[in-house]
Amino acid sequence: MNKVKIKEIFASIQGEGPYVGYKQLFVRFCNCNLKCNYCDTEFSSNSDYLEFDPCSLAEEINKYTDVHSVSLTGGEPLLSVEFLKELLPRINKKIYLETNATLPDKFLEIKPFVDIVSADIKLESATGIKDSYKFHDKFFDKCRGKETFAKIVFNDKISEDEINICCELGKKYCIELILQPEMNEEVMTVTSDFCAHILDEFLKNYENVRLIPQVHKFLDVR
C-alpha cells in the first residue's frame, strides 16, 4: 500500500480566499515542484514528518467532526496523486485542494473526489517563476465543472502585463480572482493604498476580483 510523508495535521481557521473564517482540517503534504521567492511554509521532508498509508490517514482525518472541510495543502499535494486516489474515497468530508496549479493531468486523476479548488496564479514578479501561465491555463481547463478560484500573491513589482494575463485567465474560465498582498511575517509588504490601487487596476479588466490579505496572520493563528 502507498505511503506518504505528511508534515503536519491540524485544525484551524482558513485565512485565505473566499472561505476565510471557516474551520478546516489542514493536511500538509511534504515536497513541492516549485520554489517561490515568498514561500514561508515549512514542508520539507528533510526534517520531522509523519508517515501514513491511505487507510491510517483517512482514519485520522475522519476523527474530526467539527470542520467545514479538509484542506489538502503543502508543498504540493498533487505530487502524491497515486496516494490521493486511494485516500480520498475514504474521507467523509468535503475536499478542499490547495495547489500551485501546474500539474493539470495529475489533478484530472482525482477530480471526481475534489469539491473546492484553491489554485495559485504565480506571478514572476512575486515568485521568480517564469512562464507559469501556460500551466495555469491547462490546469483551469481541467477544473471546469468544479468550484474553483485563483489566489494571486503580489508585491510592488507587479506589472500591467501580469494584471492583464490574470484577468484573461479569469475571463476565459469564469473564475474568481483573489488578490493577496505578499506578507513579511504579520506585516504586508505593500501599503493599503497600493492594495486598493492594484484592485482598481484589475477591476478595469475583470469584475470578479477581491482583495483578501492572509487573515490568519493578523489573527495570529496557524
PEJOZI-V764015 format. One record per helix or strand. SS is the DSSP state (~ for helix, > for strand). FROM is the first residue (numbers start at 1). LEN is the number of residues. If there is no record, write none. Layout:
{{SS;FROM;LEN} {SS;FROM;LEN}}
This chain:
{{>;3;11} {~;17;3} {>;23;7} {>;50;4} {~;54;8} {>;69;5} {~;77;14} {>;94;6} {~;104;10} {>;116;5} {~;124;4} {~;133;10} {>;147;8} {~;160;14} {>;176;6} {>;183;2} {>;187;2} {~;192;12} {>;209;3} {~;215;5}}
